[in-house]
Each structure stands twice: as structure tokens, then as C-alpha cells.
Amino acid sequence: MPAGAVPVLGAAACALAALGWTLGGAGLRAQIEGERGVPPIDSSSSFEVGGIEVDVAGPNADAARLGGWREAQRRGWKALWARTHGGTPGPSLSDSALDQMVAGIVVEDEQIGPRRYVARLGVLFDRARTGQILGASGGLRRSAPMLVLPIEWSGGTAQALEARSLWQQAWARFRTGSSPVDYVRPTGTGVDPLVLNAGQSLRPGRNWWRLLLDSYGAADVLIPEVRLLREWPGGPVIGRFSAYHGPDRQYLGGFVLRVGSSEALPRLMDEGVKRMDALYAAALQAGRLSPDPGLAIDMAALLPETVDDPVDMAGDDGQLTDAPPPAATAVTIQFDTPDAAAVSAAEAAVRAVPGVRGAATSSLALGGVSVMRVTFEGDQAALRAALVARGWQVQEGAGALRIRRGGAQPPR
């Protein structure tokens, strides 16, 4: 072979390889690019009261609309109090007080006339401010983090996050603050359409599910499914909803909804999400929403089978003695909880302290001061020092600690 032929062939091969990589990269990008991805609109923990029908007249359109919103606030407050206090009537509040508590008005449907306002509204109450008046306290049972994989069947084809769907958008619009189920809602961007697709919902293999759930910070998966049946194009649509749980698709319940035209599909989907959440909440109360034990990682299997040679720990007398384990102390910790997120953040921060065996909220007061029960390997003074070292402001009392974030350290 003449000298110089090898470099020429090598360059050609490199060019073909580069072309192949370019085409392959373009093919990969074609699979994950496009109009997809619906991030959750609201992940706050506001109290929500929806479906309030108002019909108010006024001297002009703006005054009638403002009067309708005021009326919705008053009726929403009464409904919220009755919902949290077993149906008993609550105290009457002035419009100025309600304005301070209301975080927003959700317009579900409205018709505005020259002097009349007819609408169906929803009211969002700020949890921190409203909780002080409601006196919301006590333990709040929440589920483990559950990954939501919404499946929509339409035209004989199933899709999850491969493309934007009305079912996925409805789950993104749903406000999860008042639900006892801790939903983990993927946005559908990045690699989500490749790994969270309709085919994945039919795979019971635990190994791949463990990897996916760990990537999204979830303990199990919920598969809400809807099958759309259209009687004719643009005409009535029937939605058959089914709630599944876990890789084995355990059936929890279902229902059927119908709308008169395709234009009302978003409303059908929103109502479907609300009823689906009620099914999952009922399953949680019945103990049917526990994480699958097969999805938990077996840490014992990850440990090496061989151990190092034993080290001679004999003392001068040649006798070996077992060192007693450090005594565990139960300590009560008081902490501020302006919202539900502050509860989870405080529990996670305390659990991360070395020596803490367990930390759980025993008394919840949203918008006030909650109480956490902590089991610590050591005494209360050692726990106080460990919290101070992690940036907490700590006040110590008899068998209890009061912690806050930031600021100068108060005297003991």
C-alpha cells in the first residue's frame, strides 16, 4: 500500500463516522423535541373552594363583577369553615378581612352584561393566614410521594407524555394543596417522553421502576387512565376513567362522564381529575395506597458478602466487652409552619442531623407553631448543639426545644 493512503482512508472513515453520529443525533433529537411539556400551574398549598355560582346586578359591569367576587368570597369562607369543622356554621367576617385571606379568584365560567354578572367561581384562601382562624391543627395524614403517569386513550391510541394531551394538561391545572395524596407530576420535558410513556405503564418489572421512581423522588406510581369515545366529530364525548396503582396496575375504581360537545372536553377532564383524586384519597384512607414493598431497594443485598479480618480489641486483661449503644432520648421540638412545605422542610432538616433516629410531626398547626417528636442518640444538650451547628436558632426548655431559622443565637 503506498505511503499516504492510510491517512486518506482514515479521513474518509472519520467523515462517514461523523456523518453517522450527526444523523443519529438528529434522529435522537427528533424523538424528544416538539410541542410537549406541561409544567404544573399551581403547586401551592392554598385552601380551594370551587363551583360557587353567583348572579349579581350592579350599576355597571365592573361593579357587578366586583360584587360577584365579594359574594363568592363570603360563600367560599362559609363552605371552607363547614368543610373543616364538620358542617357547623362559622363566624362572619368582613369583606376587608376576607380580602386579606383570599389568595386569588378562579374564574371557571362567567358571563358579563352591562349591569349583571353571572359566573361560576372558585376561591383560593391563603393557608398561612386562614389557618390561624380555622385553627387547623393535629396530625395530617399524607401519602408517600406518588409519581403520576396520566394515560389518555383517544382514537384507539394510548399516550402519556409523548405529546401534549388534554388529560396531562388537566393534571397540570389541578391544585394539589388540599389533597392528602402527595403527587409528583412530571412536566413532560427532557427525557420524560422517552421513559414515561404508555408502554411503561404496562411493564411490571421492578428493577426499571425502581430506577425511574428514584429519579423522580417518588415511592410508587399512580396511573390515572381515561378512554375517550366520540359519538361523531364535534359531538358528544364519553370519558371512561379508571384509577390504577403500582406497577401491577391495581384497580382502585372508576367512573364515566359525558359532555355534549368536544368544546367541553377541558371541563370534562378537570372534573375527571377531581373525582380521580377523590378515589385515590379514599384508597389512602382505606390503607390501599401503601407503597409496593418490591419497589424498595434492598440495602442488605448491596453489602459485600465478605468482611475484613477481625481487629483485636482486647484490653490489658485480655477480656472483650460489648460497648453499650448510646441511649436514645425523646425530645419535643417546636417550629414555625407558615405552610405545608415548611413542615416537610423542617422534618427533613432535623432528620439530617447526625444521631437523629426519627423525626415526625405530632401536632400540626399551619400558620402557627407545630410540634415535632424527635428520637436522638444522646441527650437534649447534644441535640441543641447539633442544631446550632447547622444554623438553627435554638431556645431550650424542660424536655423541649424551640427552633427558628437565621438570626443571632438566643441565650439558653
C-alpha positions in Angstrom: 0.0 0.0 0.0 1.5 3.4 -1.0 2.6 5.7 1.7 -0.1 8.3 2.4 -3.0 6.0 1.6 -3.8 5.3 5.2 -4.3 8.9 6.2 -6.7 9.4 3.2 -8.8 6.4 4.1 -8.7 7.3 7.7 -10.1 10.8 6.9 -12.9 9.3 4.8 -13.8 6.9 7.6 -13.8 9.7 10.1 -16.1 11.7 7.8 -18.5 8.8 7.4 -18.4 8.2 11.2 -19.1 11.9 11.8 -22.0 11.8 9.4 -23.4 8.8 11.1 -23.1 10.4 14.5 -24.8 13.6 13.1 -27.7 11.6 11.6 -28.0 9.6 14.8 -28.0 12.7 16.9 -30.7 14.3 14.6 -32.8 11.1 15.0 -32.5 11.3 18.7 -33.4 15.0 18.8 -36.4 14.3 16.6 -37.7 11.8 19.2 -37.6 14.2 22.2 -38.2 17.6 20.6 -41.5 19.1 19.8 -44.6 20.7 21.3 -44.7 18.8 24.7 -44.3 19.5 28.3 -46.9 21.0 30.6 -45.5 22.1 34.0 -47.9 22.3 36.9 -49.6 25.6 37.0 -50.1 25.8 40.8 -48.2 23.6 43.4 -49.1 25.9 46.3 -50.9 24.7 49.5 -53.9 27.1 49.3 -57.3 26.1 50.5 -59.6 25.9 47.5 -63.4 26.1 47.3 -64.8 25.8 43.8 -68.1 25.7 41.9 -69.6 28.8 43.5 -72.5 30.1 41.4 -73.1 33.9 41.6 -75.6 36.1 39.9 -75.1 39.8 40.9 -76.5 43.0 39.5 -74.9 46.4 39.7 -74.8 50.0 38.3 -72.3 48.9 35.7 -70.3 45.8 34.5 -67.3 46.4 36.8 -69.4 47.0 39.9 -71.4 43.9 39.2 -68.3 41.8 38.7 -66.7 43.1 41.9 -69.9 42.3 43.7 -69.9 38.8 42.3 -66.3 38.2 43.6 -67.2 39.6 47.0 -70.2 37.2 47.2 -68.0 34.3 46.1 -65.6 35.1 48.9 -68.3 35.2 51.6 -69.9 31.9 50.4 -66.5 30.3 49.9 -65.5 31.1 53.5 -68.7 29.6 54.9 -68.1 26.4 52.8 -64.5 26.2 53.9 -65.4 26.5 57.6 -68.1 23.9 57.3 -65.8 21.5 55.5 -63.1 21.8 58.2 -65.5 21.8 61.2 -68.0 19.1 60.4 -70.6 21.3 58.9 -71.0 23.7 61.8 -71.6 27.4 60.8 -68.6 29.6 61.1 -68.1 33.2 62.2 -69.0 36.0 59.8 -66.0 38.0 58.6 -65.9 41.5 57.0 -65.0 41.9 53.3 -61.8 43.6 54.3 -60.8 40.6 56.4 -61.6 38.2 53.6 -59.6 40.3 51.2 -56.5 39.7 53.4 -57.2 35.9 53.4 -58.0 35.3 49.8 -55.0 34.5 47.6 -57.0 34.5 44.3 -60.2 34.1 42.4 -60.5 31.3 39.8 -62.9 32.1 37.0 -64.4 28.8 35.9 -67.1 30.3 33.7 -68.5 33.8 33.5 -71.0 36.0 31.5 -70.6 39.8 31.9 -73.5 42.1 31.0 -73.9 45.9 31.2 -75.3 45.7 34.7 -75.2 41.9 35.6 -72.6 39.3 36.3 -73.3 35.6 36.2 -70.4 33.2 36.8 -69.1 30.1 38.4 -66.1 30.9 40.5 -63.5 29.3 42.8 -61.8 30.9 45.7 -58.2 30.3 46.9 -57.6 31.0 50.6 -54.0 31.6 51.8 -53.2 28.6 54.1 -50.9 30.6 56.4 -53.4 33.4 57.1 -56.6 31.3 57.0 -55.1 28.5 59.2 -54.8 30.9 62.2 -58.6 31.4 62.1 -59.6 27.9 61.2 -57.4 26.5 63.9 -56.2 23.7 61.6 -54.1 21.6 63.9 -53.4 17.9 64.6 -51.8 15.3 62.5 -52.4 15.4 58.8 -52.1 12.1 57.1 -50.3 12.3 53.8 -49.4 9.6 51.4 -45.9 8.7 50.3 -44.7 10.6 47.2 -46.6 9.1 44.2 -45.5 9.6 40.6 -48.4 10.4 38.3 -48.4 8.8 34.9 -51.6 10.0 33.1 -52.7 7.8 30.2 -55.2 9.0 27.6 -56.8 6.7 25.0 -58.2 8.5 22.0 -58.9 7.1 18.6 -57.6 3.7 19.6 -54.1 5.1 20.5 -52.7 5.5 24.0 -50.3 8.2 25.0 -48.8 9.5 28.3 -46.2 12.2 27.9 -45.2 11.6 24.3 -47.2 14.7 23.3 -49.4 17.3 25.0 -52.8 15.9 25.8 -55.9 17.3 27.5 -55.6 14.7 30.3 -52.0 15.8 31.1 -53.0 19.5 31.0 -55.9 18.8 33.4 -53.4 17.2 35.9 -51.1 20.2 35.5 -54.0 22.6 36.3 -55.1 20.6 39.4 -54.3 22.2 42.7 -52.9 19.5 45.0 -52.6 21.6 48.2 -55.9 20.3 49.7 -55.3 16.6 48.7 -53.9 14.0 51.1 -52.1 12.4 48.2 -48.5 13.7 47.6 -48.5 13.8 43.8 -45.2 14.0 41.9 -46.2 15.4 38.5 -43.6 15.2 35.7 -43.6 18.1 33.2 -43.1 16.0 30.1 -39.9 17.8 29.0 -36.4 16.4 28.5 -36.3 12.6 28.7 -39.8 12.3 30.3 -41.5 11.3 27.0 -38.9 8.5 26.4 -39.1 6.9 29.8 -42.6 7.7 31.0 -44.7 6.5 28.1 -47.9 4.4 27.7 -45.8 1.3 27.3 -44.1 1.8 30.6 -47.4 1.6 32.4 -47.8 -2.0 31.3 -44.4 -3.2 32.4 -44.5 -4.8 35.9 -40.7 -5.3 36.2 -39.5 -3.8 39.4 -35.8 -3.1 38.5 -36.6 -0.4 35.9 -39.4 1.0 38.0 -37.0 1.4 41.0 -34.7 3.5 38.8 -37.5 5.7 37.5 -39.1 6.3 40.9 -35.7 7.1 42.4 -35.0 9.6 39.6 -38.3 11.5 40.3 -38.1 11.2 44.1 -41.2 9.0 44.4 -42.0 5.8 46.3 -44.7 4.4 44.0 -46.7 5.2 40.8 -50.3 6.1 40.2 -51.7 5.6 36.7 -54.9 7.6 36.1 -56.4 6.5 32.7 -59.2 7.9 30.5 -60.7 6.4 27.4 -62.4 9.0 25.1 -65.3 7.8 23.0 -66.6 10.3 20.4 -70.1 9.7 19.0 -69.4 11.9 16.0 -66.8 14.6 15.1 -67.5 17.7 17.3 -70.4 15.9 19.0 -70.9 14.3 22.5 -67.8 12.7 24.1 -67.9 10.0 26.7 -64.9 9.6 29.1 -64.4 6.3 30.9 -62.0 6.9 33.8 -60.0 4.2 35.7 -57.6 4.6 38.7 -54.7 2.3 38.9 -51.9 2.0 41.5 -48.5 0.4 41.3 -46.5 -1.4 38.5 -49.1 -4.2 38.7 -51.9 -1.8 37.8 -54.0 -2.5 40.9 -57.5 -1.2 40.0 -58.9 1.2 42.6 -62.1 2.3 41.0 -63.6 4.2 38.0 -66.5 6.3 36.7 -68.0 7.6 33.5 -68.5 11.3 32.5 -70.2 12.8 29.4 -70.2 16.2 27.7 -72.4 17.4 24.9 -69.6 18.6 22.6 -65.8 18.4 22.0 -65.5 22.0 23.1 -66.4 21.0 26.6 -63.6 18.4 26.9 -61.3 20.6 29.2 -64.2 20.8 31.6 -64.7 17.0 31.5 -61.0 16.5 32.1 -60.9 18.8 35.1 -63.9 17.1 36.7 -62.3 13.8 36.0 -59.1 14.8 37.8 -61.1 15.9 40.9 -63.0 12.6 41.0 -59.8 10.7 40.4 -58.2 12.5 43.4 -61.2 11.5 45.5 -60.7 7.9 44.5 -57.0 8.0 45.5 -57.8 9.8 48.7 -60.4 7.1 49.6 -57.9 4.4 48.8 -55.4 6.1 51.1 -57.8 6.2 54.0 -58.6 2.5 53.4 -54.9 1.6 53.5 -54.8 0.5 49.8 -52.3 3.2 48.7 -49.2 1.9 50.5 -46.0 1.7 48.5 -45.2 -1.6 46.9 -42.5 -3.4 49.1 -41.0 -4.7 45.9 -40.0 -1.2 44.9 -37.9 -0.6 48.0 -34.2 -1.1 47.5 -32.8 -4.0 49.5 -29.7 -2.4 51.1 -28.6 -5.8 52.6 -28.2 -7.2 49.0 -25.9 -4.3 48.2 -23.5 -5.1 51.1 -20.4 -7.2 50.3 -20.6 -10.8 51.3 -17.0 -10.8 52.7 -15.9 -8.9 55.7 -12.5 -7.7 56.8 -10.4 -9.7 59.3 -11.5 -9.0 62.9 -9.4 -6.5 64.8 -8.1 -7.5 68.2 -9.9 -5.1 70.6 -8.8 -6.9 73.8 -7.8 -4.7 76.7 -4.9 -5.3 79.0 -6.7 -8.1 80.8 -7.4 -9.9 77.5 -11.2 -9.7 78.0 -13.6 -8.4 75.4 -16.6 -6.4 76.5 -19.5 -5.1 74.4 -19.8 -1.4 74.3 -23.4 -0.4 75.2 -25.2 1.6 72.5 -25.8 5.2 73.1 -29.1 5.9 75.0 -31.9 7.3 72.9 -33.7 10.4 74.1 -37.1 11.6 73.1 -37.1 15.4 72.6 -40.0 17.7 71.7 -39.2 20.4 69.1 -41.4 23.4 68.4 -41.0 25.0 64.9 -42.8 27.6 62.8 -45.0 26.2 60.0 -46.4 29.0 57.8 -47.3 26.4 55.1 -47.3 22.7 54.4 -43.9 23.0 52.6 -42.3 24.3 55.9 -43.4 21.1 57.7 -41.6 18.8 55.2 -38.5 21.0 55.1 -38.2 21.1 58.9 -38.6 17.4 59.2 -36.0 16.7 56.5 -33.5 19.1 58.1 -33.9 17.6 61.6 -33.6 14.0 60.2 -30.3 15.1 58.5 -28.7 15.9 61.9 -26.3 13.1 63.0 -27.7 11.0 65.7 -31.3 11.6 64.9 -33.1 8.2 64.6 -36.5 9.6 63.7 -38.5 12.8 63.5 -42.2 13.1 62.9 -44.7 15.9 63.4 -47.1 15.0 66.2 -49.1 18.3 66.2 -49.6 20.3 63.1 -50.7 24.0 63.2 -50.4 25.6 59.7 -49.8 29.3 60.0 -48.6 28.8 63.6 -46.2 26.7 65.7 -46.2 22.9 65.2 -44.6 20.2 67.4 -42.2 17.5 66.3 -41.2 14.4 68.2 -37.5 13.5 67.7 -35.6 10.4 68.8 -31.9 11.3 69.3 -28.9 9.2 70.3 -27.7 11.4 73.1 -29.1 14.0 75.5 -31.0 17.2 74.8 -28.0 19.4 75.1 -26.1 17.4 72.4 -29.1 17.8 70.1 -29.2 21.5 70.8 -25.5 21.8 69.9 -26.0 19.8 66.7 -28.9 22.0 65.6 -27.0 25.2 66.4 -24.0 23.9 64.3 -26.4 23.6 61.3 -27.5 27.2 61.5 -30.7 26.9 63.6 -31.6 29.4 66.3 -32.5 27.3 69.3 -34.2 28.0 72.6 -34.0 25.3 75.3 -36.6 24.4 77.9 -37.5 21.4 80.0 -37.7 18.5 77.6 -38.3 20.7 74.6 -36.5 22.9 72.1 -37.8 25.9 70.1 -36.0 26.2 66.7 -36.1 29.0 64.1 -34.1 29.7 61.0 -31.5 32.5 60.9 -30.8 35.3 63.4 -28.5 35.6 66.3 -28.4 32.7 68.8 -30.6 33.5 71.8 -29.4 32.9 75.4 -30.2 29.5 76.8 
